[in-house]
Amino acid sequence: MKFDIFIARKLYSDDSEGGKRFSRPAVRIALAGIAIGIAVMIISLSVVLGFKREVANKVTGFASHVQLLSLSYDSNRQMLPVITGDSLLSVVRSFPDVDHVQSFALKMGLLKTSSDFCGITFKGLPADYDTTFLHQSLVSGSMPRPSADGIPQLLLSQTTARKLQLRQGDRVFAYFLSNESMRARRFTVCGIFQTNMTEYDSNYAITDLATVQRLNGWSADETSGYEITVRDFSRVNDVAFDMALSINNRPDHRGVSYGVFSIRELAPHTFSWLAVLDMNVVMIIILMICVSIFTIVSGLLIIMLDKINMIGTLKSLGATDFTIRRIFISFSVMLVGKGLIIGNVAGLLLCYLQHWFHLVSLDASVYYISYVPIQLNYPYILLLNLLTILITSLVIIGSSHLISVSNPTKTMRYE
């Protein structure tokens, strides 16, 4: 075993009386600082990544990644329908990043019961619509489907159902303004959903596409637009931009122009808020690295002061500053290594416990989700460890230069 590593190991495991008073507490504090720092960084990163994923999934689950909409309006300021023919569909599907395309239709209306009423947007979905997200958000009942009695079915949010005091199986009247006249239509509540996204829960009800087309007076090939899912969400803006170059402001045979918009453009407030979380993580990482640096430097200085007699003895016996520096560098590496191991184990264990058992809950009306979500990104965690090792190594090497200022003649007298 090398001389410097041998001495470093003795320092690390020093159980002498002086070590108990000075060295061991300093080692424990430095060890705890490193372990807590890396654990907090892992937990913070995993929580923010999980939160961003869950909120983004809720937004895109309800409104998809990209939308193709009409840019033209009629004399009543109503958006004109999109002709969803094979030619337009083939253009959209020609982009290699497109994974799924589905049409939808919207109609503003008013739901009224004997005790209350509320304005709502009826969203009509075709049979081939991807309802995975809505099924995951179901509280009770099922998705709308053609009914035998001819009364269309309606999927209400829990927020709207509570406000109107409606339950699954109840029937409710909806009123629609058309050509300055009011029309009434009766619906059967087939189910209740809850996304915890106030923007959607308070403003939308789900029914079948044909019902909304009839309410709008549209033909079977007329809808409000397309919802488009892309394979890689990180490229959603690029895909929307490429589509816009081919589709935007190019009118169809009726003179109706279309526009392509990414979900980041349609819900800018949500994604701007999520972007702020990235800055919070950066600040936490910086603070935790600073804590680790402080504990390492303070612990190393305390050890040096506690072992100043040993330093003087080694210098008097001919040891060079470089040799003594290597002793304390080896000692610090042992300290940082153990701290990283403990911190990683603790951080990952807490993340797994939260992921499996949802130990920490949240107010869904504020945070859009009922528990703290976790997403473990191992490349990011490895990068955090490498960054911590790099910075602490530089600090350790810099701190070890303090040994060169000690004088053997004076330090030998120090007690």
C-alpha positions as CSV (number, residue, x, y, z in Angstrom):
1,M,0.0,0.0,0.0
2,K,1.2,3.5,-0.9
3,F,2.5,5.7,1.9
4,D,0.0,8.5,1.3
5,I,-3.0,6.1,1.1
6,F,-1.9,4.3,4.3
7,I,-1.7,7.6,6.3
8,A,-5.0,8.8,4.7
9,R,-6.8,5.6,5.9
10,K,-5.4,6.1,9.4
11,L,-6.7,9.6,9.4
12,Y,-10.1,8.6,8.2
13,S,-10.4,5.9,10.9
14,D,-8.6,7.9,13.7
15,D,-10.1,7.0,17.1
16,S,-7.6,8.8,19.3
17,E,-8.8,11.1,22.0
18,G,-8.0,14.2,19.9
19,G,-9.7,12.6,16.9
20,K,-12.8,12.1,18.9
21,R,-12.9,15.8,19.9
22,F,-12.0,17.3,16.6
23,S,-11.4,15.0,13.7
24,R,-14.4,12.6,14.0
25,P,-17.1,15.3,14.3
26,A,-15.5,17.2,11.4
27,V,-15.5,14.0,9.3
28,R,-19.1,13.2,10.2
29,I,-20.3,16.8,9.4
30,A,-18.5,16.8,6.1
31,L,-19.9,13.3,5.3
32,A,-23.4,14.4,6.2
33,G,-23.1,17.6,4.1
34,I,-22.1,15.6,1.0
35,A,-24.7,12.9,1.5
36,I,-27.5,15.3,2.1
37,G,-26.4,17.5,-0.8
38,I,-26.5,14.7,-3.4
39,A,-29.7,13.3,-2.0
40,V,-31.5,16.6,-2.1
41,M,-30.3,17.2,-5.7
42,I,-31.5,13.7,-6.8
43,I,-34.9,14.2,-5.1
44,S,-35.3,17.8,-6.5
45,L,-34.5,16.8,-10.0
46,S,-36.7,13.7,-9.9
47,V,-39.7,15.6,-8.5
48,V,-39.4,18.4,-11.1
49,L,-39.0,16.0,-14.0
50,G,-42.0,14.0,-12.7
51,F,-44.1,17.1,-12.2
52,K,-43.3,18.4,-15.6
53,R,-44.1,15.0,-17.2
54,E,-47.5,14.7,-15.4
55,V,-48.7,18.2,-16.1
56,A,-47.5,18.0,-19.8
57,N,-49.3,14.6,-20.1
58,K,-52.5,16.1,-18.8
59,V,-52.4,19.1,-21.2
60,T,-51.4,17.0,-24.3
61,G,-53.8,14.2,-23.3
62,F,-56.7,16.5,-23.6
63,A,-55.5,18.7,-26.5
64,S,-52.8,16.6,-28.1
65,H,-49.4,17.9,-29.3
66,V,-50.3,19.9,-32.4
67,Q,-53.6,21.2,-33.6
68,L,-54.7,22.2,-37.1
69,L,-57.5,24.8,-36.9
70,S,-59.5,27.0,-39.2
71,L,-58.4,30.7,-39.4
72,S,-61.6,31.9,-41.0
73,Y,-64.8,33.0,-39.4
74,D,-68.4,33.5,-40.6
75,S,-70.5,36.7,-40.2
76,N,-71.5,35.6,-36.6
77,R,-67.8,35.3,-35.6
78,Q,-68.1,31.5,-35.5
79,M,-65.0,29.6,-36.7
80,L,-65.7,28.0,-40.0
81,P,-65.2,24.2,-40.2
82,V,-62.2,22.4,-41.5
83,I,-62.8,20.0,-44.4
84,T,-61.1,16.9,-43.2
85,G,-60.8,15.2,-46.6
86,D,-58.2,12.7,-47.7
87,S,-56.0,15.4,-49.4
88,L,-55.5,17.3,-46.2
89,L,-55.1,14.2,-44.1
90,S,-52.4,12.9,-46.5
91,V,-50.5,16.2,-46.2
92,V,-50.5,15.9,-42.4
93,R,-49.5,12.3,-42.4
94,S,-46.7,12.9,-44.8
95,F,-44.5,14.3,-42.0
96,P,-42.3,11.6,-40.6
97,D,-42.7,12.8,-37.0
98,V,-46.5,12.4,-37.0
99,D,-47.7,9.4,-35.0
100,H,-51.5,9.8,-34.9
101,V,-54.1,12.2,-36.4
102,Q,-57.6,12.5,-35.1
103,S,-60.4,15.0,-35.8
104,F,-62.7,16.7,-33.3
105,A,-65.5,19.2,-33.2
106,L,-66.5,22.0,-30.8
107,K,-69.8,23.7,-29.9
108,M,-70.5,26.3,-27.3
109,G,-73.6,25.6,-25.2
110,L,-75.4,26.0,-21.9
111,L,-76.2,23.2,-19.5
112,K,-79.2,23.9,-17.3
113,T,-80.9,22.1,-14.4
114,S,-83.7,23.1,-12.2
115,S,-81.3,24.7,-9.7
116,D,-78.4,26.0,-11.7
117,F,-76.7,26.4,-15.1
118,C,-73.3,26.8,-16.6
119,G,-71.7,27.5,-20.0
120,I,-69.8,24.7,-21.4
121,T,-67.9,23.7,-24.6
122,F,-69.1,20.4,-26.1
123,K,-66.2,18.5,-27.6
124,G,-67.2,15.8,-30.1
125,L,-64.9,12.8,-30.6
126,P,-64.9,10.3,-33.4
127,A,-64.9,6.5,-32.9
128,D,-61.1,6.3,-33.7
129,Y,-60.2,9.0,-31.1
130,D,-57.4,8.0,-28.7
131,T,-59.3,8.1,-25.4
132,T,-56.4,6.7,-23.3
133,F,-56.1,9.9,-21.2
134,L,-59.8,10.3,-20.7
135,H,-60.2,6.7,-19.6
136,Q,-57.4,7.3,-17.1
137,S,-59.3,10.3,-15.8
138,L,-62.7,8.6,-15.5
139,V,-64.1,8.8,-12.0
140,S,-67.2,6.7,-12.9
141,G,-69.2,5.6,-15.9
142,S,-67.8,5.2,-19.5
143,M,-67.0,7.1,-22.6
144,P,-69.9,8.4,-24.8
145,R,-71.2,6.0,-27.4
146,P,-74.3,5.7,-29.6
147,S,-77.4,5.0,-27.5
148,A,-80.4,2.9,-28.4
149,D,-82.9,5.6,-27.3
150,G,-81.5,8.2,-29.6
151,I,-80.5,10.5,-26.7
152,P,-76.8,11.4,-27.1
153,Q,-74.5,10.7,-24.2
154,L,-72.4,13.2,-22.3
155,L,-69.2,12.9,-20.3
156,L,-69.1,15.6,-17.6
157,S,-66.2,16.7,-15.4
158,Q,-66.6,16.2,-11.7
159,T,-66.4,20.0,-11.3
160,T,-69.4,20.5,-13.6
161,A,-71.3,17.6,-12.2
162,R,-71.0,18.8,-8.6
163,K,-72.0,22.3,-9.6
164,L,-75.2,21.1,-11.4
165,Q,-75.7,18.3,-8.9
166,L,-75.7,15.6,-11.6
167,R,-74.7,12.0,-11.4
168,Q,-74.1,9.2,-13.9
169,G,-77.4,8.2,-15.5
170,D,-79.1,11.6,-15.0
171,R,-80.5,13.5,-18.0
172,V,-79.8,17.2,-18.6
173,F,-80.9,19.8,-21.1
174,A,-78.4,21.7,-23.1
175,Y,-79.2,24.9,-25.0
176,F,-77.5,26.2,-28.1
177,L,-77.6,29.5,-29.9
178,S,-78.0,29.1,-33.7
179,N,-79.0,31.8,-36.2
180,E,-80.2,34.0,-33.4
181,S,-82.5,31.3,-32.1
182,M,-82.2,29.0,-29.1
183,R,-82.3,25.3,-29.5
184,A,-82.6,22.7,-26.7
185,R,-81.2,19.2,-26.7
186,R,-81.4,16.5,-24.0
187,F,-78.3,14.5,-23.0
188,T,-77.7,11.5,-20.8
189,V,-74.8,11.7,-18.4
190,C,-72.8,8.5,-19.2
191,G,-69.8,9.2,-16.9
192,I,-67.8,11.6,-14.8
193,F,-64.1,12.5,-15.4
194,Q,-61.6,14.6,-13.5
195,T,-58.3,15.8,-14.9
196,N,-57.6,18.3,-12.1
197,M,-56.8,20.9,-14.8
198,T,-59.3,23.7,-14.0
199,E,-59.1,25.0,-17.6
200,Y,-60.5,21.7,-18.9
201,D,-62.7,20.5,-16.1
202,S,-64.6,23.7,-15.8
203,N,-65.1,24.4,-19.6
204,Y,-65.5,21.1,-21.4
205,A,-67.9,18.2,-21.8
206,I,-67.3,15.2,-24.0
207,T,-69.8,13.7,-26.5
208,D,-69.7,12.0,-29.9
209,L,-68.5,13.7,-33.0
210,A,-71.8,13.3,-35.0
211,T,-73.8,15.0,-32.3
212,V,-71.6,18.1,-32.4
213,Q,-71.6,18.1,-36.2
214,R,-75.4,18.1,-36.2
215,L,-75.6,20.9,-33.7
216,N,-73.2,23.0,-35.9
217,G,-75.1,22.1,-39.0
218,W,-72.0,20.6,-40.5
219,S,-71.6,17.6,-42.9
220,A,-69.8,14.4,-42.0
221,D,-66.5,15.7,-43.4
222,E,-66.6,19.0,-41.5
223,T,-64.9,19.3,-38.1
224,S,-63.2,21.9,-35.9
225,G,-59.8,20.6,-36.9
226,Y,-57.2,17.9,-36.3
227,E,-55.4,16.9,-33.2
228,I,-51.9,15.6,-34.1
229,T,-49.6,13.5,-31.9
230,V,-45.9,13.5,-32.6
231,R,-43.4,10.7,-31.8
232,D,-41.0,13.0,-29.9
233,F,-42.6,15.7,-27.7
234,S,-39.3,17.6,-27.5
235,R,-39.6,18.3,-31.2
236,V,-43.2,19.5,-31.1
237,N,-42.4,23.1,-32.0
238,D,-40.2,22.0,-34.9
239,V,-42.9,19.7,-36.2
240,A,-45.6,22.4,-35.9
241,F,-43.3,24.9,-37.7
242,D,-42.6,22.5,-40.6
243,M,-46.4,21.8,-40.9
244,A,-47.2,25.5,-40.8
245,L,-44.9,26.2,-43.8
246,S,-46.9,23.7,-45.9
247,I,-50.4,24.4,-44.6
248,N,-50.8,27.9,-43.0
249,N,-52.8,30.5,-44.9
250,R,-53.4,28.2,-47.9
251,P,-57.1,28.3,-48.5
252,D,-59.2,25.3,-49.6
253,H,-61.9,25.4,-52.3
254,R,-64.2,27.5,-50.1
255,G,-61.5,30.1,-49.3
256,V,-61.1,28.9,-45.7
257,S,-57.5,29.1,-44.4
258,Y,-56.0,26.8,-41.9
259,G,-53.3,27.3,-39.2
260,V,-51.1,24.8,-37.3
261,F,-50.3,25.5,-33.6
262,S,-48.3,23.5,-31.1
263,I,-49.6,22.9,-27.6
264,R,-46.9,25.2,-26.3
265,E,-48.6,28.0,-28.3
266,L,-52.1,27.0,-27.3
267,A,-51.3,26.7,-23.5
268,P,-48.3,29.1,-23.1
269,H,-49.1,29.9,-19.4
270,T,-48.8,26.2,-18.4
271,F,-45.5,25.6,-20.2
272,S,-44.0,28.9,-19.1
273,W,-44.8,27.9,-15.5
274,L,-43.1,24.6,-16.0
275,A,-40.1,26.3,-17.5
276,V,-39.8,28.3,-14.2
277,L,-39.3,25.0,-12.4
278,D,-36.1,24.3,-14.3
279,M,-34.6,27.5,-12.8
280,N,-35.7,26.3,-9.3
281,V,-33.8,23.0,-9.8
282,V,-30.7,24.8,-11.0
283,M,-30.8,27.0,-7.9
284,I,-31.2,24.0,-5.6
285,I,-28.3,22.2,-7.3
286,I,-26.1,25.3,-6.9
287,L,-27.0,25.7,-3.3
288,M,-26.4,22.0,-2.5
289,I,-23.0,22.0,-4.3
290,C,-22.1,25.1,-2.2
291,V,-23.1,23.2,0.9
292,S,-21.0,20.3,-0.1
293,I,-18.0,22.5,-0.9
294,F,-18.3,24.4,2.5
295,T,-18.5,21.1,4.5
296,I,-15.5,19.6,2.6
297,V,-13.3,22.8,3.0
298,S,-14.3,23.3,6.7
299,G,-13.8,19.6,7.5
300,L,-10.4,19.5,5.7
301,L,-9.2,22.6,7.5
302,I,-10.3,21.2,10.9
303,I,-8.4,17.9,10.1
304,M,-5.3,19.8,9.1
305,L,-5.4,21.9,12.3
306,D,-6.0,18.8,14.4
307,K,-3.1,17.0,12.7
308,I,-0.7,19.9,12.4
309,N,1.8,18.1,14.6
310,M,1.7,15.2,12.3
311,I,2.3,17.5,9.3
312,G,5.3,19.1,11.1
313,T,6.7,15.7,11.9
314,L,6.4,14.4,8.4
315,K,8.0,17.6,7.0
316,S,10.9,17.2,9.5
317,L,11.4,13.7,8.4
318,G,11.8,14.8,4.8
319,A,8.3,14.5,3.4
320,T,7.5,17.1,0.7
321,D,4.5,19.3,0.5
322,F,3.3,17.3,-2.5
323,T,3.4,14.1,-0.5
324,I,1.5,15.5,2.4
325,R,-1.0,17.1,0.0
326,R,-1.6,13.7,-1.5
327,I,-2.4,12.3,2.0
328,F,-5.1,14.8,2.5
329,I,-6.4,14.5,-1.1
330,S,-6.7,10.8,-0.6
331,F,-8.4,11.3,2.7
332,S,-10.9,13.7,1.0
333,V,-11.6,11.3,-1.8
334,M,-12.5,8.6,0.7
335,L,-14.8,11.1,2.4
336,V,-16.5,12.3,-0.8
337,G,-16.8,8.8,-2.1
338,K,-18.6,7.5,1.0
339,G,-20.8,10.6,1.1
340,L,-21.8,10.1,-2.6
341,I,-22.7,6.5,-1.9
342,I,-24.8,7.3,1.1
343,G,-26.5,10.2,-0.6
344,N,-27.3,8.3,-3.8
345,V,-28.7,5.4,-1.8
346,A,-30.8,7.6,0.4
347,G,-32.0,9.8,-2.5
348,L,-33.0,6.9,-4.7
349,L,-34.6,5.0,-1.9
350,L,-36.8,8.0,-1.0
351,C,-37.7,8.5,-4.7
352,Y,-38.7,4.9,-5.1
353,L,-40.8,5.0,-1.9
354,Q,-42.6,8.1,-3.1
355,H,-43.1,6.6,-6.6
356,W,-44.5,3.3,-5.3
357,F,-46.5,4.5,-2.2
358,H,-47.3,8.2,-2.9
359,L,-46.3,9.1,0.7
360,V,-46.4,12.9,0.1
361,S,-49.7,14.2,-1.1
362,L,-50.6,17.4,-2.8
363,D,-53.7,19.6,-3.2
364,A,-54.9,18.6,-6.7
365,S,-56.8,21.8,-7.1
366,V,-53.6,23.8,-6.9
367,Y,-50.9,21.4,-8.3
368,Y,-53.1,19.5,-10.8
369,I,-52.0,16.2,-9.3
370,S,-52.8,14.6,-5.9
371,Y,-49.3,13.4,-5.0
372,V,-45.7,14.4,-5.6
373,P,-44.7,12.7,-8.9
374,I,-41.3,11.1,-9.4
375,Q,-39.4,10.5,-12.6
376,L,-35.9,9.0,-12.3
377,N,-33.6,10.0,-15.1
378,Y,-30.4,8.0,-14.5
379,P,-28.3,9.9,-17.1
380,Y,-29.1,13.2,-15.2
381,I,-28.3,11.5,-11.9
382,L,-25.0,10.3,-13.2
383,L,-24.3,13.8,-14.5
384,L,-25.1,15.2,-11.0
385,N,-22.6,12.8,-9.5
386,L,-19.9,13.6,-12.0
387,L,-20.5,17.4,-11.6
388,T,-20.2,17.0,-7.8
389,I,-17.0,14.9,-8.1
390,L,-15.5,17.5,-10.5
391,I,-16.2,20.5,-8.3
392,T,-15.3,18.9,-5.0
393,S,-12.0,17.6,-6.6
394,L,-11.1,21.1,-7.6
395,V,-11.9,22.3,-4.1
396,I,-9.9,19.6,-2.5
397,I,-6.9,20.2,-4.6
398,G,-7.1,23.9,-3.9
399,S,-7.5,23.5,-0.2
400,S,-4.6,21.1,0.0
401,H,-2.3,23.9,-1.0
402,L,-2.7,25.3,2.5
403,I,-0.3,22.7,3.7
404,S,2.6,24.4,1.9
405,V,2.3,27.4,4.2
406,S,3.0,25.4,7.3
407,N,6.5,25.7,8.9
408,P,8.0,22.5,10.4
409,T,9.9,24.4,13.1
410,K,6.7,26.2,14.3
411,T,4.3,23.4,13.9
412,M,6.3,20.9,15.9
413,R,5.8,23.2,19.0
414,Y,2.0,23.3,18.4
415,E,-0.2,21.5,20.9
